């Protein structure tokens, strides 16, 4: 029999049968506020995996103009399959479905002229194939959370009261940036 802790860990990393089909994990408000303390945005921000609007609402509350969409109707934004779009905006800020994270980053880089900001597992830095990807993209900053975030499956905050089990970071690509990526802690 698998313990409750193991089942929870499997759900988070994507191996359990109970994992949400569309990988909807609400981004905590404090994660977005921490990002806004270290990054600024001028122009339009697109949140293409908006879920119930957790990121979009905070960005807008801080004076940003935000366009929100998602592949599923969670009651916020418009229903759009981001990976099949051909729009160009200034910036994209999102918490992508983890199983499509690299595809989201690649498509976002071709859909922006400013910054691409993704909330990703810190382990996104790993892998031989991804190493060559990082060498050809303008990754500028990786903002690692000093305290683990608690993301809630399907936005169900009450069902998951324990601390987070996975290390996350905001990955920031900026068009025109040519230096080495910098790491910082938030």
N, CA, C and O atoms as a DFTB+ gen file, in Angstrom:
744 C
 N C O
     1  1       0.847      -1.184       0.000
     2  2       0.000       0.000       0.000
     3  2       0.890       1.244       0.000
     4  3       1.881       1.296       0.728
     5  1       0.546       2.232      -0.801
     6  2       1.317       3.455      -0.931
     7  2       0.819       4.472       0.099
     8  3      -0.385       4.681       0.247
     9  1       1.764       5.098       0.806
    10  2       1.391       6.062       1.831
    11  2       0.791       7.326       1.206
    12  3       0.973       7.594       0.018
    13  1       0.072       8.094       2.029
    14  2      -0.523       9.343       1.565
    15  2       0.541      10.319       1.079
    16  3       0.323      11.034       0.101
    17  1       1.700      10.356       1.757
    18  2       2.782      11.252       1.356
    19  2       3.328      10.875      -0.017
    20  3       3.598      11.751      -0.839
    21  1       3.490       9.582      -0.268
    22  2       3.997       9.124      -1.566
    23  2       2.977       9.437      -2.659
    24  3       3.349       9.872      -3.749
    25  1       1.695       9.219      -2.373
    26  2       0.663       9.534      -3.358
    27  2       0.663      11.017      -3.705
    28  3       0.509      11.385      -4.870
    29  1       0.834      11.870      -2.697
    30  2       0.869      13.308      -2.931
    31  2       2.081      13.672      -3.786
    32  3       1.966      14.466      -4.720
    33  1       3.234      13.099      -3.471
    34  2       4.443      13.369      -4.250
    35  2       4.281      12.906      -5.698
    36  3       4.689      13.611      -6.621
    37  1       3.694      11.735      -5.900
    38  2       3.475      11.234      -7.255
    39  2       2.548      12.160      -8.032
    40  3       2.749      12.394      -9.223
    41  1       1.541      12.680      -7.356
    42  2       0.610      13.597      -8.008
    43  2       1.319      14.858      -8.462
    44  3       1.073      15.353      -9.562
    45  1       2.200      15.380      -7.619
    46  2       2.898      16.623      -7.938
    47  2       3.852      16.445      -9.111
    48  3       3.915      17.305      -9.990
    49  1       4.593      15.345      -9.137
    50  2       5.576      15.170     -10.203
    51  2       4.979      14.567     -11.463
    52  3       5.664      14.462     -12.481
    53  1       3.718      14.170     -11.412
    54  2       3.045      13.776     -12.646
    55  2       2.980      12.300     -12.911
    56  3       2.848      11.900     -14.068
    57  1       3.066      11.455     -11.881
    58  2       3.040      10.027     -12.133
    59  2       1.802       9.331     -11.602
    60  3       1.646       8.128     -11.809
    61  1       0.923      10.044     -10.930
    62  2      -0.228       9.374     -10.323
    63  2      -1.449       9.454     -11.220
    64  3      -1.595      10.402     -11.992
    65  1      -2.329       8.461     -11.122
    66  2      -3.549       8.499     -11.916
    67  2      -4.490       9.625     -11.490
    68  3      -5.385       9.987     -12.254
    69  1      -4.314      10.188     -10.295
    70  2      -5.167      11.262      -9.819
    71  2      -4.734      12.649     -10.246
    72  3      -5.375      13.635      -9.883
    73  1      -3.659      12.742     -11.011
    74  2      -3.163      14.055     -11.435
    75  2      -4.166      14.703     -12.373
    76  3      -4.702      14.028     -13.252
    77  1      -4.438      16.007     -12.210
    78  2      -5.391      16.686     -13.099
    79  2      -4.959      16.582     -14.559
    80  3      -3.790      16.785     -14.889
    81  1      -5.911      16.266     -15.421
    82  2      -5.607      16.068     -16.843
    83  2      -4.972      17.300     -17.472
    84  3      -4.109      17.170     -18.339
    85  1      -5.384      18.495     -17.051
    86  2      -4.866      19.726     -17.642
    87  2      -3.813      20.404     -16.778
    88  3      -3.432      21.542     -17.051
    89  1      -3.335      19.719     -15.738
    90  2      -2.260      20.239     -14.878
    91  2      -2.595      21.604     -14.276
    92  3      -1.748      22.498     -14.261
    93  1      -3.820      21.771     -13.780
    94  2      -4.190      23.040     -13.162
    95  2      -3.766      23.046     -11.697
    96  3      -4.337      22.346     -10.860
    97  1      -2.754      23.851     -11.414
    98  2      -2.269      24.072     -10.058
    99  2      -2.209      25.572      -9.844
   100  3      -1.375      26.252     -10.442
   101  1      -3.090      26.099      -8.990
   102  2      -3.183      27.543      -8.771
   103  2      -1.871      28.093      -8.216
   104  3      -1.265      27.505      -7.320
   105  1      -1.448      29.223      -8.760
   106  2      -0.246      29.915      -8.305
   107  2      -0.593      30.765      -7.087
   108  3      -1.533      31.558      -7.133
   109  1       0.160      30.603      -5.998
   110  2      -0.121      31.423      -4.815
   111  2       0.158      32.903      -5.076
   112  3       1.103      33.252      -5.785
   113  1      -0.667      33.757      -4.501
   114  2      -0.528      35.207      -4.657
   115  2       0.873      35.675      -4.282
   116  3       1.443      36.532      -4.958
   117  1       1.433      35.116      -3.206
   118  2       2.756      35.558      -2.755
   119  2       3.847      35.270      -3.786
   120  3       4.871      35.953      -3.804
   121  1       3.641      34.276      -4.636
   122  2       4.616      33.979      -5.684
   123  2       4.657      35.098      -6.719
   124  3       5.731      35.481      -7.182
   125  1       3.497      35.615      -7.077
   126  2       3.413      36.690      -8.073
   127  2       3.939      37.997      -7.481
   128  3       4.643      38.749      -8.155
   129  1       3.598      38.260      -6.238
   130  2       4.096      39.470      -5.571
   131  2       5.620      39.439      -5.490
   132  3       6.273      40.458      -5.710
   133  1       6.189      38.272      -5.176
   134  2       7.652      38.137      -5.117
   135  2       8.275      38.432      -6.482
   136  3       9.318      39.082      -6.561
   137  1       7.639      37.957      -7.558
   138  2       8.132      38.239      -8.913
   139  2       8.125      39.732      -9.186
   140  3       9.093      40.266      -9.726
   141  1       7.045      40.413      -8.819
   142  2       6.918      41.839      -9.100
   143  2       7.894      42.696      -8.300
   144  3       8.110      43.861      -8.633
   145  1       8.473      42.139      -7.267
   146  2       9.494      42.861      -6.503
   147  2      10.849      42.845      -7.216
   148  3      11.721      43.660      -6.913
   149  1      11.028      41.904      -8.175
   150  2      12.329      41.775      -8.840
   151  2      12.275      41.980     -10.354
   152  3      13.319      42.118     -10.992
   153  1      11.083      42.002     -10.933
   154  2      10.935      42.191     -12.378
   155  2       9.857      43.241     -12.630
   156  3       8.865      43.310     -11.904
   157  1      10.060      44.062     -13.670
   158  2       9.039      45.021     -14.051
   159  2       8.627      44.770     -15.494
   160  3       9.363      44.163     -16.272
   161  1       7.446      45.246     -15.830
   162  2       6.876      44.995     -17.153
   163  2       6.240      46.273     -17.678
   164  3       5.450      46.913     -16.985
   165  1       6.585      46.638     -18.895
   166  2       5.935      47.754     -19.582
   167  2       5.248      47.172     -20.801
   168  3       5.857      46.438     -21.581
   169  1       3.986      47.501     -20.959
   170  2       3.235      46.982     -22.094
   171  2       2.279      45.878     -21.678
   172  3       1.962      45.708     -20.501
   173  1       1.831      45.140     -22.675
   174  2       0.825      44.101     -22.474
   175  2       1.467      42.805     -21.979
   176  3       2.492      42.358     -22.491
   177  1       0.827      42.221     -20.966
   178  2       1.218      40.902     -20.468
   179  2       0.110      39.923     -20.840
   180  3      -1.070      40.186     -20.609
   181  1       0.501      38.802     -21.413
   182  2      -0.449      37.732     -21.715
   183  2      -0.216      36.620     -20.709
   184  3       0.915      36.171     -20.521
   185  1      -1.288      36.175     -20.061
   186  2      -1.255      35.019     -19.170
   187  2      -2.011      33.907     -19.877
   188  3      -3.235      33.845     -19.771
   189  1      -1.302      33.003     -20.616
   190  2      -1.969      32.034     -21.482
   191  2      -2.402      30.730     -20.821
   192  3      -2.974      29.865     -21.485
   193  1      -2.141      30.578     -19.539
   194  2      -2.607      29.403     -18.783
   195  2      -3.208      29.929     -17.477
   196  3      -2.797      29.542     -16.382
   197  1      -4.187      30.819     -17.623
   198  2      -4.659      31.629     -16.491
   199  2      -5.451      30.870     -15.449
   200  3      -5.608      31.365     -14.333
   201  1      -5.958      29.689     -15.764
   202  2      -6.763      28.975     -14.780
   203  2      -7.876      29.858     -14.264
   204  3      -8.680      30.374     -15.041
   205  1      -7.925      30.034     -12.943
   206  2      -8.976      30.861     -12.348
   207  2      -8.534      32.314     -12.152
   208  3      -9.206      33.077     -11.458
   209  1      -7.414      32.698     -12.757
   210  2      -6.984      34.090     -12.743
   211  2      -6.026      34.469     -11.633
   212  3      -5.805      35.658     -11.400
   213  1      -5.452      33.505     -10.947
   214  2      -4.594      33.798      -9.794
   215  2      -3.436      34.732     -10.148
   216  3      -3.204      35.705      -9.430
   217  1      -2.710      34.469     -11.221
   218  2      -1.584      35.325     -11.621
   219  2      -2.119      36.638     -12.203
   220  3      -1.658      37.719     -11.837
   221  1      -3.084      36.535     -13.100
   222  2      -3.624      37.715     -13.781
   223  2      -4.137      38.759     -12.811
   224  3      -3.871      39.949     -12.980
   225  1      -4.859      38.331     -11.810
   226  2      -5.454      39.273     -10.849
   227  2      -4.376      40.052     -10.101
   228  3      -4.511      41.260      -9.906
   229  1      -3.316      39.378      -9.682
   230  2      -2.242      40.071      -8.957
   231  2      -1.513      41.026      -9.894
   232  3      -1.237      42.166      -9.521
   233  1      -1.198      40.573     -11.105
   234  2      -0.537      41.454     -12.070
   235  2      -1.373      42.713     -12.308
   236  3      -0.839      43.822     -12.324
   237  1      -2.675      42.540     -12.492
   238  2      -3.566      43.681     -12.730
   239  2      -3.660      44.573     -11.487
   240  3      -3.678      45.799     -11.605
   241  1      -3.719      43.971     -10.314
   242  2      -3.781      44.754      -9.069
   243  2      -2.555      45.650      -8.907
   244  3      -2.619      46.685      -8.245
   245  1      -1.438      45.246      -9.514
   246  2      -0.201      46.028      -9.441
   247  2      -0.034      46.948     -10.643
   248  3       1.066      47.430     -10.914
   249  1      -1.131      47.192     -11.366
   250  2      -1.129      48.195     -12.419
   251  2      -0.730      47.724     -13.801
   252  3      -0.501      48.549     -14.684
   253  1      -0.640      46.430     -14.012
   254  2      -0.271      45.904     -15.322
   255  2      -1.512      45.640     -16.167
   256  3      -2.575      45.307     -15.644
   257  1      -1.359      45.797     -17.501
   258  2      -2.436      45.458     -18.423
   259  2      -2.261      43.991     -18.801
   260  3      -1.244      43.614     -19.384
   261  1      -3.253      43.162     -18.469
   262  2      -3.131      41.716     -18.626
   263  2      -4.245      41.169     -19.503
   264  3      -5.417      41.498     -19.319
   265  1      -3.864      40.326     -20.461
   266  2      -4.802      39.562     -21.276
   267  2      -4.703      38.120     -20.777
   268  3      -3.606      37.577     -20.654
   269  1      -5.847      37.506     -20.493
   270  2      -5.859      36.177     -19.874
   271  2      -6.595      35.164     -20.737
   272  3      -7.655      35.449     -21.295
   273  1      -6.007      33.965     -20.835
   274  2      -6.655      32.877     -21.576
   275  2      -6.211      31.542     -20.980
   276  3      -5.256      31.467     -20.207
   277  1      -6.930      30.502     -21.364
   278  2      -6.585      29.144     -20.950
   279  2      -7.240      28.191     -21.937
   280  3      -8.206      28.553     -22.608
   281  1      -6.726      26.997     -22.025
   282  2      -7.292      25.986     -22.924
   283  2      -8.634      25.471     -22.406
   284  3      -9.420      24.901     -23.163
   285  1      -8.895      25.674     -21.108
   286  2     -10.133      25.213     -20.469
   287  2     -10.830      26.402     -19.805
   288  3     -10.176      27.353     -19.378
   289  1     -12.129      26.343     -19.724
   290  2     -12.889      27.407     -19.075
   291  2     -12.945      27.164     -17.570
   292  3     -13.721      26.337     -17.091
   293  1     -12.110      27.898     -16.829
   294  2     -12.127      27.847     -15.368
   295  2     -12.896      29.039     -14.798
   296  3     -12.841      29.297     -13.596
   297  1     -13.612      29.765     -15.660
   298  2     -14.397      30.898     -15.214
   299  2     -13.646      32.216     -15.241
   300  3     -14.109      33.209     -14.680
   301  1     -12.478      32.232     -15.896
   302  2     -11.693      33.463     -15.981
   303  2     -10.973      33.472     -17.323
   304  3     -10.448      32.442     -17.747
   305  1     -10.941      34.604     -17.990
   306  2     -10.239      34.719     -19.269
   307  2     -11.019      34.078     -20.402
   308  3     -12.146      33.617     -20.221
   309  1     -10.396      34.059     -21.578
   310  2     -11.021      33.453     -22.749
   311  2     -10.437      32.065     -22.973
   312  3      -9.331      31.764     -22.524
   313  1     -11.188      31.232     -23.666
   314  2     -10.737      29.872     -23.952
   315  2      -9.937      29.890     -25.248
   316  3     -10.475      30.144     -26.325
   317  1      -8.626      29.611     -25.120
   318  2      -7.705      29.628     -26.250
   319  2      -6.638      28.557     -26.012
   320  3      -6.136      28.414     -24.897
   321  1      -6.297      27.814     -27.054
   322  2      -5.178      26.871     -26.980
   323  2      -3.908      27.646     -27.327
   324  3      -3.615      27.870     -28.502
   325  1      -3.163      28.052     -26.312
   326  2      -1.981      28.888     -26.485
   327  2      -1.008      28.328     -27.516
   328  3      -0.474      29.078     -28.333
   329  1      -0.774      27.022     -27.487
   330  2       0.237      26.424     -28.363
   331  2      -0.157      26.462     -29.841
   332  3       0.663      26.151     -30.704
   333  1      -1.392      26.836     -30.138
   334  2      -1.802      26.936     -31.544
   335  2      -2.041      28.381     -31.978
   336  3      -2.619      28.623     -33.037
   337  1      -1.601      29.335     -31.169
   338  2      -1.798      30.747     -31.500
   339  2      -0.611      31.303     -32.283
   340  3       0.450      30.685     -32.354
   341  1      -0.813      32.482     -32.866
   342  2       0.288      33.165     -33.539
   343  2       0.286      34.657     -33.194
   344  3       0.696      35.485     -34.008
   345  1      -0.172      34.994     -31.996
   346  2      -0.200      36.373     -31.517
   347  2       1.193      36.796     -31.054
   348  3       2.007      35.960     -30.661
   349  1       1.459      38.112     -31.104
   350  2       2.698      38.676     -30.563
   351  2       2.302      39.732     -29.536
   352  3       1.518      40.634     -29.831
   353  1       2.849      39.612     -28.329
   354  2       2.609      40.586     -27.258
   355  2       3.954      40.996     -26.669
   356  3       5.003      40.473     -27.047
   357  1       3.901      41.937     -25.742
   358  2       5.143      42.372     -25.100
   359  2       5.721      41.285     -24.201
   360  3       6.895      40.933     -24.319
   361  1       4.890      40.753     -23.301
   362  2       5.387      39.805     -22.299
   363  2       4.397      38.662     -22.097
   364  3       3.196      38.811     -22.327
   365  1       4.920      37.527     -21.666
   366  2       4.086      36.412     -21.224
   367  2       4.550      36.030     -19.833
   368  3       5.742      35.841     -19.592
   369  1       3.593      35.919     -18.918
   370  2       3.859      35.478     -17.554
   371  2       2.848      34.382     -17.250
   372  3       1.641      34.606     -17.337
   373  1       3.341      33.189     -16.890
   374  2       2.410      32.091     -16.634
   375  2       3.036      30.990     -15.791
   376  3       4.251      30.915     -15.610
   377  1       2.163      30.151     -15.291
   378  2       2.507      28.890     -14.636
   379  2       1.997      27.828     -15.597
   380  3       0.833      27.437     -15.514
   381  1       2.852      27.345     -16.520
   382  2       2.362      26.457     -17.577
   383  2       2.063      25.055     -17.055
   384  3       2.542      24.672     -15.987
   385  1       1.269      24.288     -17.811
   386  2       1.117      22.878     -17.449
   387  2       2.499      22.219     -17.533
   388  3       3.179      22.318     -18.554
   389  1       2.900      21.558     -16.470
   390  2       4.279      21.068     -16.391
   391  2       4.637      20.097     -17.503
   392  3       5.780      20.074     -17.960
   393  1       3.680      19.298     -17.941
   394  2       4.004      18.334     -18.999
   395  2       4.242      19.026     -20.343
   396  3       4.765      18.410     -21.272
   397  1       3.860      20.302     -20.452
   398  2       4.072      21.069     -21.684
   399  2       4.986      22.278     -21.458
   400  3       4.980      23.219     -22.251
   401  1       5.760      22.251     -20.391
   402  2       6.543      23.429     -20.002
   403  2       7.491      23.898     -21.100
   404  3       7.493      25.081     -21.439
   405  1       8.288      23.006     -21.658
   406  2       9.239      23.455     -22.674
   407  2       8.520      23.951     -23.922
   408  3       8.941      24.941     -24.520
   409  1       7.462      23.293     -24.316
   410  2       6.696      23.761     -25.479
   411  2       6.133      25.157     -25.211
   412  3       6.110      26.002     -26.106
   413  1       5.683      25.396     -23.986
   414  2       5.178      26.726     -23.628
   415  2       6.282      27.771     -23.720
   416  3       6.068      28.858     -24.257
   417  1       7.460      27.448     -23.198
   418  2       8.568      28.407     -23.245
   419  2       8.930      28.708     -24.692
   420  3       9.060      29.871     -25.071
   421  1       9.093      27.673     -25.496
   422  2       9.481      27.873     -26.891
   423  2       8.449      28.703     -27.643
   424  3       8.803      29.622     -28.381
   425  1       7.168      28.379     -27.454
   426  2       6.121      29.134     -28.152
   427  2       6.051      30.568     -27.625
   428  3       5.850      31.506     -28.396
   429  1       6.216      30.736     -26.319
   430  2       6.181      32.080     -25.735
   431  2       7.317      32.944     -26.273
   432  3       7.130      34.137     -26.513
   433  1       8.481      32.355     -26.462
   434  2       9.610      33.120     -27.012
   435  2       9.318      33.603     -28.432
   436  3       9.793      34.663     -28.839
   437  1       8.542      32.830     -29.179
   438  2       8.185      33.270     -30.535
   439  2       6.937      34.155     -30.538
   440  3       6.524      34.639     -31.592
   441  1       6.337      34.369     -29.366
   442  2       5.104      35.150     -29.266
   443  2       5.284      36.466     -28.511
   444  3       4.306      37.140     -28.188
   445  1       6.532      36.827     -28.233
   446  2       6.800      38.035     -27.450
   447  2       7.948      38.835     -28.051
   448  3       8.717      38.347     -28.879
   449  1       8.031      40.089     -27.599
   450  2       9.197      40.907     -27.940
   451  2       9.849      41.473     -26.684
   452  3      10.793      42.258     -26.778
   453  1       9.362      41.088     -25.522
   454  2       9.900      41.546     -24.243
   455  2      10.386      40.371     -23.399
   456  3      11.411      39.754     -23.690
   457  1       9.621      40.080     -22.345
   458  2      10.007      39.016     -21.417
   459  2       9.059      37.824     -21.505
   460  3       7.872      37.960     -21.801
   461  1       9.625      36.662     -21.238
   462  2       8.865      35.432     -21.039
   463  2       9.194      34.973     -19.628
   464  3      10.356      34.734     -19.298
   465  1       8.163      34.852     -18.797
   466  2       8.363      34.492     -17.398
   467  2       7.512      33.273     -17.092
   468  3       6.291      33.299     -17.248
   469  1       8.166      32.209     -16.654
   470  2       7.472      30.955     -16.370
   471  2       7.771      30.488     -14.954
   472  3       8.923      30.485     -14.519
   473  1       6.725      30.096     -14.241
   474  2       6.894      29.446     -12.947
   475  2       7.108      27.970     -13.236
   476  3       6.208      27.278     -13.713
   477  1       8.316      27.497     -12.939
   478  2       8.688      26.120     -13.279
   479  2       9.362      25.440     -12.101
   480  3       9.877      26.083     -11.187
   481  1       9.340      24.129     -12.156
   482  2      10.108      23.365     -11.177
   483  2      11.577      23.708     -11.387
   484  3      12.020      23.882     -12.522
   485  1      12.320      23.804     -10.313
   486  2      13.747      24.102     -10.417
   487  2      14.459      23.035     -11.247
   488  3      15.472      23.321     -11.885
   489  1      13.946      21.834     -11.242
   490  2      14.539      20.743     -12.026
   491  2      14.418      20.982     -13.531
   492  3      14.981      20.217     -14.314
   493  1      13.695      22.029     -13.955
   494  2      13.629      22.373     -15.375
   495  2      15.032      22.682     -15.915
   496  3      15.262      22.613     -17.122
   497  1      15.957      23.018     -15.026
   498  2      17.339      23.298     -15.434
   499  2      18.088      22.042     -15.880
   500  3      19.125      22.142     -16.534
   501  1      17.582      20.881     -15.539
   502  2      18.300      19.630     -15.795
   503  2      18.049      19.086     -17.197
   504  3      17.068      19.439     -17.853
   505  1      18.948      18.227     -17.636
   506  2      18.758      17.457     -18.851
   507  2      19.688      17.859     -19.984
   508  3      19.966      19.042     -20.183
   509  1      20.167      16.863     -20.725
   510  2      21.074      17.115     -21.839
   511  2      20.396      17.885     -22.966
   512  3      20.963      18.840     -23.497
   513  1      19.191      17.475     -23.330
   514  2      18.485      18.172     -24.410
   515  2      18.169      19.614     -24.012
   516  3      18.281      20.533     -24.824
   517  1      17.775      19.795     -22.762
   518  2      17.419      21.137     -22.326
   519  2      18.663      22.025     -22.225
   520  3      18.558      23.241     -22.389
   521  1      19.821      21.450     -21.963
   522  2      21.048      22.252     -21.886
   523  2      21.290      22.989     -23.200
   524  3      21.628      24.173     -23.190
   525  1      21.122      22.310     -24.320
   526  2      21.326      22.978     -25.612
   527  2      20.237      24.021     -25.858
   528  3      20.496      25.052     -26.478
   529  1      19.035      23.760     -25.383
   530  2      17.942      24.728     -25.479
   531  2      18.316      26.012     -24.742
   532  3      18.141      27.106     -25.279
   533  1      18.828      25.888     -23.519
   534  2      19.197      27.063     -22.735
   535  2      20.317      27.855     -23.407
   536  3      20.345      29.082     -23.312
   537  1      21.220      27.184     -24.070
   538  2      22.337      27.874     -24.725
   539  2      21.892      28.746     -25.893
   540  3      22.595      29.688     -26.260
   541  1      20.752      28.451     -26.474
   542  2      20.284      29.234     -27.627
   543  2      19.132      30.170     -27.293
   544  3      18.567      30.787     -28.196
   545  1      18.768      30.293     -26.011
   546  2      17.685      31.190     -25.620
   547  2      18.214      32.272     -24.684
   548  3      19.241      32.083     -24.032
   549  1      17.512      33.414     -24.616
   550  2      17.992      34.532     -23.791
   551  2      17.538      34.441     -22.319
   552  3      16.927      35.370     -21.791
   553  1      17.849      33.300     -21.665
   554  2      17.503      33.163     -20.249
   555  2      18.332      34.168     -19.464
   556  3      19.562      34.135     -19.501
   557  1      17.652      35.061     -18.755
   558  2      18.335      36.133     -18.030
   559  2      18.403      35.874     -16.536
   560  3      19.463      36.019     -15.927
   561  1      17.272      35.491     -15.937
   562  2      17.210      35.319     -14.483
   563  2      16.470      34.046     -14.113
   564  3      15.522      33.632     -14.780
   565  1      16.930      33.445     -13.038
   566  2      16.207      32.352     -12.399
   567  2      16.040      32.775     -10.948
   568  3      17.012      32.855     -10.197
   569  1      14.785      33.049     -10.558
   570  2      14.473      33.522      -9.215
   571  2      13.947      32.348      -8.393
   572  3      12.787      31.960      -8.530
   573  1      14.789      31.794      -7.553
   574  2      14.472      30.603      -6.771
   575  2      13.741      31.009      -5.493
   576  3      14.141      31.952      -4.811
   577  1      12.681      30.299      -5.182
   578  2      11.948      30.573      -3.956
   579  2      12.712      30.017      -2.758
   580  3      13.021      28.826      -2.707
   581  1      13.013      30.885      -1.799
   582  2      13.707      30.463      -0.581
   583  2      12.831      29.535       0.247
   584  3      13.319      28.607       0.892
   585  1      11.537      29.800       0.219
   586  2      10.560      28.964       0.914
   587  2       9.760      28.233      -0.153
   588  3       9.320      28.843      -1.128
   589  1       9.573      26.961       0.022
   590  2       8.830      26.190      -0.975
   591  2       7.398      26.692      -1.102
   592  3       6.731      26.995      -0.113
   593  1       6.948      26.770      -2.343
   594  2       5.576      27.176      -2.627
   595  2       4.633      25.999      -2.416
   596  3       5.008      24.838      -2.579
   597  1       3.428      26.323      -2.057
   598  2       2.382      25.313      -1.949
   599  2       1.394      25.560      -3.079
   600  3       0.602      26.500      -3.018
   601  1       1.436      24.720      -4.112
   602  2       0.501      24.820      -5.219
   603  2      -0.622      23.817      -4.985
   604  3      -0.378      22.703      -4.520
   605  1      -1.835      24.206      -5.302
   606  2      -3.000      23.382      -4.992
   607  2      -3.590      22.771      -6.250
   608  3      -3.950      23.472      -7.196
   609  1      -3.680      21.446      -6.241
   610  2      -4.262      20.716      -7.366
   611  2      -5.685      21.196      -7.606
   612  3      -6.498      21.247      -6.682
   613  1      -5.978      21.546      -8.851
   614  2      -7.297      22.041      -9.246
   615  2      -7.757      23.225      -8.404
   616  3      -8.955      23.485      -8.298
   617  1      -6.788      23.957      -7.793
   618  2      -7.123      25.126      -6.999
   619  2      -7.755      24.806      -5.661
   620  3      -8.358      25.688      -5.049
   621  1      -7.640      23.574      -5.183
   622  2      -8.300      23.128      -3.949
   623  2      -7.410      23.392      -2.738
   624  3      -6.776      22.473      -2.220
   625  1      -7.363      24.632      -2.293
   626  2      -6.481      25.030      -1.192
   627  2      -6.799      24.308       0.106
   628  3      -5.890      23.948       0.854
   629  1      -8.063      24.096       0.378
   630  2      -8.441      23.478       1.650
   631  2      -8.022      22.012       1.726
   632  3      -7.827      21.486       2.822
   633  1      -7.881      21.353       0.598
   634  2      -7.546      19.925       0.603
   635  2      -6.070      19.674       0.884
   636  3      -5.699      18.562       1.260
   637  1      -5.215      20.692       0.708
   638  2      -3.778      20.508       0.840
   639  2      -3.205      21.597       1.738
   640  3      -2.923      22.702       1.276
   641  1      -3.035      21.289       3.003
   642  2      -2.605      22.307       3.960
   643  2      -1.127      22.186       4.317
   644  3      -0.596      23.064       4.997
   645  1      -0.458      21.146       3.888
   646  2       0.956      20.986       4.207
   647  2       1.812      21.846       3.284
   648  3       1.328      22.352       2.272
   649  1       3.078      22.007       3.633
   650  2       3.998      22.785       2.810
   651  2       4.282      22.116       1.487
   652  3       3.979      20.941       1.285
   653  1       4.872      22.888       0.584
   654  2       5.194      22.376      -0.731
   655  2       6.301      21.339      -0.697
   656  3       7.147      21.349       0.198
   657  1       6.292      20.440      -1.682
   658  2       7.280      19.368      -1.749
   659  2       8.285      19.573      -2.881
   660  3       9.300      18.879      -2.935
   661  1       8.021      20.501      -3.770
   662  2       8.843      20.701      -4.959
   663  2       9.445      22.104      -4.922
   664  3       8.782      23.063      -4.528
   665  1      10.709      22.213      -5.335
   666  2      11.361      23.522      -5.426
   667  2      10.959      24.177      -6.749
   668  3      11.059      23.566      -7.814
   669  1      10.501      25.436      -6.662
   670  2      10.081      26.196      -7.839
   671  2      10.916      27.456      -7.992
   672  3      11.556      27.920      -7.049
   673  1      10.894      27.998      -9.207
   674  2      11.567      29.261      -9.493
   675  2      10.823      29.953     -10.628
   676  3      10.159      29.308     -11.439
   677  1      10.945      31.275     -10.670
   678  2      10.513      32.039     -11.837
   679  2      11.689      32.065     -12.800
   680  3      12.772      32.530     -12.442
   681  1      11.494      31.578     -14.002
   682  2      12.497      31.617     -15.059
   683  2      12.141      32.799     -15.955
   684  3      11.004      32.912     -16.414
   685  1      13.111      33.682     -16.204
   686  2      12.845      34.905     -16.962
   687  2      13.761      34.955     -18.189
   688  3      14.984      35.039     -18.070
   689  1      13.144      34.903     -19.354
   690  2      13.860      35.114     -20.611
   691  2      13.554      36.537     -21.046
   692  3      12.429      37.012     -20.896
   693  1      14.568      37.218     -21.589
   694  2      14.344      38.580     -22.070
   695  2      14.965      38.734     -23.450
   696  3      16.171      38.563     -23.628
   697  1      14.129      39.058     -24.413
   698  2      14.616      39.230     -25.786
   699  2      15.718      40.290     -25.810
   700  3      15.585      41.358     -25.213
   701  1      16.794      39.978     -26.503
   702  2      17.923      40.894     -26.607
   703  2      18.998      40.656     -25.562
   704  3      20.102      41.185     -25.689
   705  1      18.703      39.874     -24.532
   706  2      19.692      39.606     -23.489
   707  2      20.711      38.605     -24.021
   708  3      20.343      37.584     -24.602
   709  1      22.002      38.905     -23.820
   710  2      23.065      38.041     -24.331
   711  2      24.029      37.545     -23.271
   712  3      24.964      36.815     -23.601
   713  1      23.842      37.904     -22.029
   714  2      24.752      37.464     -20.977
   715  2      24.419      36.071     -20.472
   716  3      23.554      35.370     -20.997
   717  1      25.150      35.705     -19.428
   718  2      24.885      34.422     -18.773
   719  2      23.698      34.593     -17.835
   720  3      23.485      35.679     -17.296
   721  1      22.931      33.540     -17.638
   722  2      21.807      33.642     -16.702
   723  2      22.300      33.939     -15.290
   724  3      23.350      33.458     -14.864
   725  1      21.529      34.726     -14.592
   726  2      21.801      35.061     -13.195
   727  2      20.828      34.316     -12.307
   728  3      19.679      34.093     -12.687
   729  1      21.274      33.937     -11.143
   730  2      20.397      33.284     -10.191
   731  2      20.224      34.179      -8.982
   732  3      21.171      34.823      -8.531
   733  1      19.017      34.214      -8.463
   734  2      18.721      35.009      -7.277
   735  2      17.662      34.283      -6.456
   736  3      17.058      33.314      -6.916
   737  1      17.449      34.761      -5.246
   738  2      16.504      34.126      -4.352
   739  2      15.429      35.112      -3.941
   740  3      15.708      36.279      -3.668
   741  1      14.209      34.634      -3.903
   742  2      13.076      35.454      -3.485
   743  2      12.300      34.730      -2.399
   744  3      11.300      35.249      -1.904
